[in-house]
Amino acid sequence: MGSLNAIPIVGWFISLLVAMSLAVPFWFVWSCLGIGATFFNFLPAVWLTIGFWQTVGVFTCVSILKLVVFPRSVVNNSNKAVSL
């Protein structure tokens, strides 16, 4: 299983798929159903009509920031928890 970590492109692709799957319902509810314009009318007009790929980008940035702010710990070969 350690060999999968040697290919980061696979992880990036899986992360992109997760971000896209989260962005679809959020974008649909925010833009198509008008939740953004109805309940967040104090936001600038640009943010009320956000595009789908911008929504995917927001979810990707949030996942990266989550890993930076709250780093995961891993177990190395000597069975000691190490913070990344």
C-alpha positions as CSV (number, residue, x, y, z in Angstrom):
1,M,0.0,0.0,0.0
2,G,2.9,2.4,0.5
3,S,3.5,2.4,-3.3
4,L,0.3,4.4,-3.8
5,N,1.9,7.3,-2.0
6,A,4.6,7.4,-4.6
7,I,2.1,8.4,-7.3
8,P,0.6,11.7,-6.1
9,I,-1.4,12.1,-9.4
10,V,-3.8,9.4,-8.3
11,G,-4.5,11.2,-5.0
12,W,-4.9,14.5,-6.8
13,F,-7.4,12.9,-9.2
14,I,-9.4,11.3,-6.3
15,S,-9.4,14.7,-4.5
16,L,-10.7,16.4,-7.6
17,L,-13.5,13.8,-7.9
18,V,-14.4,14.4,-4.3
19,A,-14.4,18.2,-4.7
20,M,-16.6,17.9,-7.8
21,S,-19.0,15.5,-6.1
22,L,-19.4,18.0,-3.3
23,A,-19.7,21.0,-5.6
24,V,-22.5,19.7,-7.7
25,P,-25.3,19.8,-5.1
26,F,-23.9,23.0,-3.5
27,W,-23.7,24.8,-6.9
28,F,-27.2,23.6,-7.8
29,V,-28.8,24.7,-4.6
30,W,-26.8,28.0,-4.5
31,S,-27.2,29.1,-8.2
32,C,-30.1,27.2,-9.8
33,L,-32.5,27.2,-6.8
34,G,-31.5,30.8,-5.8
35,I,-30.6,30.2,-2.2
36,G,-27.6,32.5,-2.6
37,A,-29.7,35.4,-3.9
38,T,-32.5,34.8,-1.4
39,F,-30.7,34.4,1.9
40,F,-27.3,36.1,1.1
41,N,-28.4,39.2,-0.8
42,F,-25.9,41.3,1.1
43,L,-23.1,39.6,-0.8
44,P,-21.7,41.1,-4.0
45,A,-23.5,40.1,-7.2
46,V,-20.4,38.2,-8.4
47,W,-20.7,35.8,-5.4
48,L,-24.4,35.2,-5.9
49,T,-23.9,33.8,-9.4
50,I,-20.8,31.7,-8.9
51,G,-19.9,29.2,-11.7
52,F,-19.5,25.5,-11.3
53,W,-15.8,25.4,-11.7
54,Q,-15.3,28.2,-9.3
55,T,-17.3,26.2,-6.8
56,V,-15.0,23.2,-7.4
57,G,-12.0,25.5,-6.8
58,V,-13.5,26.7,-3.5
59,F,-14.0,23.1,-2.3
60,T,-10.4,22.3,-3.4
61,C,-9.0,25.3,-1.6
62,V,-11.0,24.5,1.6
63,S,-9.6,20.9,1.6
64,I,-6.0,22.2,1.2
65,L,-6.5,24.8,3.9
66,K,-8.0,22.2,6.2
67,L,-4.9,20.1,5.9
68,V,-2.6,23.1,6.6
69,V,-4.5,24.3,9.6
70,F,-5.3,20.8,11.0
71,P,-2.4,18.5,10.0
72,R,-2.9,14.8,10.2
73,S,-0.6,12.6,12.1
74,V,0.8,9.4,10.6
75,V,2.4,6.3,12.2
76,N,6.0,5.6,11.0
77,N,7.8,2.3,11.2
78,S,8.7,2.7,14.9
79,N,5.0,3.0,15.9
80,K,5.3,6.5,17.1
81,A,2.8,9.1,16.0
82,V,4.4,11.8,13.9
83,S,2.8,15.1,12.9
84,L,3.1,16.0,9.3
